[in-house]
Amino acid sequence: MDDKYWEALNRISTHEAMCEERSKTIFNRLENIEDALNQVHKNTFLIGVALIGGMGGIIVTLALK
């Protein structure tokens, strides 16, 4: 009976270590994804500003003709 008890404890300890490592990996990947999304957001904002500025320039040019 003692052997089964210690085997179960060892398996649980191993399982906990594996889960901890998985959690670290997942959190690192989530941070990378978050950084990439922030960069996409910045790029999208810059493209939007450039488009609006360009359209405004065209309107001003047409209005001054």
N, C-alpha and C positions, 0 to 999 in steps of 0.2 A: 504494500500500500504506500509506503514511504517513497518508493521509486516513482510511482505514478504521480505523487504529489510534487516531487522535485522536477520531474519531467514537465509537468504542467506549468510550474513556475518558470522554468527555463524557456518554454515555448512562449509564454506571455511576455517575458522580458525581451525575447528576440522580436516578437511582434511589435512591442512598444518602440523598440529601436528603429525598426523598419518604418513604422508610421511617423516617427519623429523626422527621419530623413526625408520621407515623402513630403511631409508638411513643409520642410525647409525648401525643397525643390519647387513645390507649388507656389510658395510665397515669392521666391525669386523670379519665377516665370511670370507671376501676376504683376510684380513690380516692373519687369521688362515690358509687358503688354501695356501697362499704365503709362510708362514713359513714351512708348510708341504712339499711343492714342493722344497724348499731350502734344507730341510733335505734329501729328496729323491735324489737330485742332489749330495749332499755330499757323500751319501752312494754309489751311482752309481760310482762316481769317485774313491772312496776307493776300491770298488770291481774291477774296471778296473785296477788300479795300482797293486792290489794283483795278478790278473790273469796274467798281463804282467810280473810281477816279477817272478811268478811261472813258466811261460813258458820260461823265460830267464834262470832260474836256471836249468830247464830240458835240454835246449840246451847246456848250459855250461857243465853240467854233462856228456851228451852224447859226446860232443866234446873232453873232457879230458880222455875218456876211451881208 
